Amino acid sequence: MIAFDSDYLDTDSKLIEIKNIFRDRKIMDIYEFREDGISTKISNIVDYDFWETEIYFWNNESFWFDSSKDWIIYKSHEGTTTFGGLWLVNKLKELWSDWNENISWDTKNKSR
């Protein structure tokens, strides 16, 4: 698992890269579980906006994964976005040369 500062991911280019990772692996259908109890099956990840258009995601917890359950994305209200799954973490590190400068494990004690 690897956790990033959510501000690092809040760019159009990062969101496109994340979607492309899934598209390239032929992962199109994903599940979203939100802290408010809403659960959704998203049929086309390429068309999904993740957290970029809805204020909900900046103040609540959400998870995304697919039926394989070999990866997960977790967005916390504390300003981190965590990726799990060896293949996904390795791909992000491969794509983002500055990944190590943008990890964020200690959300309780960092200043914003």
Residue pairs with C-beta under 8 A, 6 or more apart in sequence:
1 82
1 83
1 84
1 89
2 82
2 83
2 89
2 92
2 93
2 99
2 103
3 80
3 81
3 82
3 83
3 103
3 104
3 105
4 80
4 81
4 82
4 83
4 99
4 102
4 103
4 104
5 79
5 80
5 102
5 103
5 104
6 51
6 58
6 75
6 76
6 79
6 80
6 81
7 79
8 14
8 102
9 15
9 18
9 81
10 51
10 52
12 52
14 96
15 49
15 50
15 52
17 95
17 96
18 50
18 73
19 45
19 46
19 48
21 88
21 91
21 92
21 95
22 28
22 30
22 45
23 45
23 46
25 87
27 45
27 66
27 68
28 43
28 44
28 45
28 46
29 41
29 42
29 43
29 44
29 45
29 66
29 67
30 41
30 42
30 45
30 48
30 64
30 65
30 66
31 39
31 40
31 41
31 42
31 64
31 65
31 66
31 67
32 38
32 39
32 40
32 41
32 42
32 62
32 63
32 64
33 39
33 62
33 63
33 64
34 56
34 60
34 61
34 62
35 60
35 61
35 62
35 77
36 56
36 60
42 48
42 64
50 57
50 64
51 57
51 58
51 62
51 75
51 81
56 62
57 75
58 77
59 77
60 77
61 74
61 75
61 76
61 77
62 74
62 75
63 72
63 73
63 74
63 75
64 72
64 73
65 71
65 72
65 73
70 85
70 87
71 83
71 84
71 85
71 87
71 88
72 82
72 83
72 84
72 85
73 81
73 82
73 83
73 84
74 81
74 82
74 83
74 84
75 81
75 82
76 82
76 107
78 107
78 108
79 104
79 107
79 112
80 104
80 105
80 107
83 89
83 92
92 99
93 99
96 102
104 110
